[in-house]
Amino acid sequence: MYLLLVVVVWILFAYRFIDWSQWKKQYPTVLYFIAINLTYNMLYYNHTLWAFRGITAEWINHSIINLFFTFFITPMALIIYLQRYPENKKHAFIYSAVWITFFTIIQALFAHKGMYVYDNGWNSWHNIWLNIILFAVMRIHYRKPAAAMLVSLPAAIIFYLLFPVPLDSLK
């Protein structure tokens, strides 16, 4: 039930805050996010750092919930974030901080309710720096895709070194 509620809330946000005549400008960045998220989920499938937990129905598991977040909820959030990004640097810093805080609080609330769980060395504090990197890289990708790819590669390597996947879990 909560997944349906989250989807409805994001539909309302999308209706209110997205300029649908401009969505194609954000589309490549949304695809970039999807590629990164699916890569994480493939590599860490048997060694999750975080996972969604369905609490209303047994069939609503991490994979189902993550598909909604990957292809529906987060793309709408990114489109809103990118379309409304302020040009003024001070305002841009505050704007990004609000989005990072919002995502971090939502993740903490979900974790508190048992709908988002951590494992293999991950915890709520890690979400803060991951959200900072996520929003920064998405903004960089929106303006300069090649630069974002150059930043993402060492970031992915550092992430893997900090949270390695045992080779036997890649089977």
C-alpha distance (Angstrom), angle and dihedral (degrees) to the residues before:
residue distance angle dihedral
M1 . . .
Y2 3.81 . .
L3 3.81 90.4 .
L4 3.79 89.4 57.0
L5 3.81 89.6 48.1
V6 3.81 91.6 51.2
V7 3.81 90.9 48.7
V8 3.82 91.8 49.6
V9 3.81 91.3 48.9
W10 3.81 91.2 51.4
I11 3.80 91.5 47.1
L12 3.80 87.8 55.2
F13 3.83 90.5 47.3
A14 3.81 89.9 49.0
Y15 3.79 92.3 48.9
R16 3.79 91.5 49.4
F17 3.81 103.2 37.7
I18 3.82 110.2 26.0
D19 3.79 121.6 88.9
W20 3.79 96.7 -146.6
S21 3.80 92.1 -165.4
Q22 3.83 87.6 66.4
W23 3.84 103.0 40.7
K24 3.81 93.9 106.4
K25 3.81 89.7 69.9
Q26 3.81 90.7 62.1
Y27 3.80 95.5 39.3
P28 3.86 96.9 91.7
T29 3.81 90.5 51.9
V30 3.80 91.0 48.4
L31 3.81 88.6 52.4
Y32 3.80 89.7 49.2
F33 3.81 90.2 54.0
I34 3.81 90.8 47.8
A35 3.82 91.1 51.3
I36 3.82 92.0 49.9
N37 3.80 93.3 46.1
L38 3.80 94.1 47.3
T39 3.82 90.4 47.8
Y40 3.81 90.5 52.7
N41 3.81 91.1 47.8
M42 3.80 92.4 48.9
L43 3.82 95.3 47.7
Y44 3.79 95.4 41.7
Y45 3.80 97.7 36.8
N46 3.82 94.1 116.2
H47 3.82 94.7 29.7
T48 3.81 105.0 43.7
L49 3.76 121.7 -175.1
W50 3.79 92.2 -167.6
A51 3.76 131.6 6.9
F52 3.75 139.2 -179.0
R53 3.78 117.6 -119.4
G54 3.76 122.4 -155.6
I55 3.77 111.7 -136.9
T56 3.79 101.3 178.5
A57 3.81 104.0 49.7
E58 3.78 133.4 17.0
W59 3.81 94.3 -130.3
I60 3.81 91.3 56.6
N61 3.79 97.4 88.5
H62 3.80 136.0 153.4
S63 3.81 93.3 -79.2
I64 3.82 94.8 52.1
I65 3.79 94.1 44.3
N66 3.80 92.4 44.2
L67 3.81 90.9 53.0
F68 3.81 89.2 56.4
F69 3.80 90.8 48.7
T70 3.82 93.7 43.9
F71 3.79 99.5 46.6
F72 3.78 104.2 24.7
I73 3.81 120.2 15.4
T74 3.80 103.1 37.7
P75 3.82 94.1 41.6
M76 3.81 89.6 55.6
A77 3.80 90.3 46.8
L78 3.81 91.1 49.9
I79 3.79 92.9 48.6
I80 3.81 90.5 51.9
Y81 3.82 91.2 44.9
L82 3.81 93.8 49.8
Q83 3.80 97.8 40.0
R84 3.79 93.7 52.0
Y85 3.81 98.2 39.1
P86 3.83 108.2 135.3
E87 3.80 122.3 -125.4
N88 3.82 94.2 -143.7
K89 3.84 107.5 91.2
K90 3.81 95.2 -140.5
H91 3.79 91.1 49.3
A92 3.81 90.4 44.3
F93 3.81 91.0 54.8
I94 3.80 91.9 49.9
Y95 3.81 91.5 43.7
S96 3.81 92.1 52.8
A97 3.81 91.4 44.8
V98 3.80 89.9 54.3
W99 3.82 91.9 51.6
I100 3.82 92.4 45.9
T101 3.79 90.6 48.5
F102 3.81 91.8 46.4
F103 3.82 93.4 52.0
T104 3.82 92.0 43.6
I105 3.81 92.7 50.5
I106 3.81 92.2 47.0
Q107 3.81 90.1 51.0
A108 3.82 90.9 47.8
L109 3.81 91.4 49.4
F110 3.80 91.3 48.9
A111 3.82 89.4 48.8
H112 3.79 91.3 48.9
K113 3.81 89.8 53.3
G114 3.83 92.0 47.4
M115 3.80 93.3 -112.0
Y116 3.81 93.3 112.7
V117 3.80 119.9 40.2
Y118 3.78 133.9 -172.2
D119 3.78 130.0 -143.0
N120 3.80 143.9 161.4
G121 3.79 96.4 38.8
W122 3.79 99.2 -42.6
N123 3.81 122.6 125.1
S124 3.81 141.0 165.4
W125 3.80 92.5 -85.4
H126 3.80 90.7 61.9
N127 3.80 89.3 58.9
I128 3.79 89.7 67.8
W129 3.79 96.2 60.7
L130 3.80 92.0 37.3
N131 3.82 90.6 54.0
I132 3.82 90.6 47.2
I133 3.80 90.0 53.0
L134 3.81 92.9 42.5
F135 3.80 95.3 53.6
A136 3.81 93.2 40.9
V137 3.80 93.6 50.1
M138 3.81 92.5 45.1
R139 3.81 90.1 52.6
I140 3.81 91.0 46.8
H141 3.81 90.5 48.7
Y142 3.79 91.3 50.3
R143 3.81 91.3 55.5
K144 3.83 101.6 29.6
P145 3.81 114.9 11.1
A146 3.82 95.3 -175.5
A147 3.81 91.2 53.4
A148 3.80 90.6 51.6
M149 3.78 90.9 52.1
L150 3.81 90.3 50.6
V151 3.82 90.3 50.3
S152 3.80 93.5 43.8
L153 3.79 97.0 56.7
P154 3.83 97.2 60.8
A155 3.82 89.3 38.3
A156 3.82 90.0 54.9
I157 3.80 91.2 47.9
I158 3.81 91.9 49.9
F159 3.81 89.8 46.8
Y160 3.81 90.4 52.1
L161 3.82 92.0 47.2
L162 3.81 90.9 51.1
F163 3.80 93.5 44.2
P164 3.81 107.7 24.1
V165 3.77 122.1 -169.4
P166 3.81 112.6 -131.9
L167 3.79 108.4 -119.2
D168 3.80 92.6 -126.0
S169 3.84 89.6 60.8
L170 3.82 90.6 60.7
K171 3.81 91.5 70.8
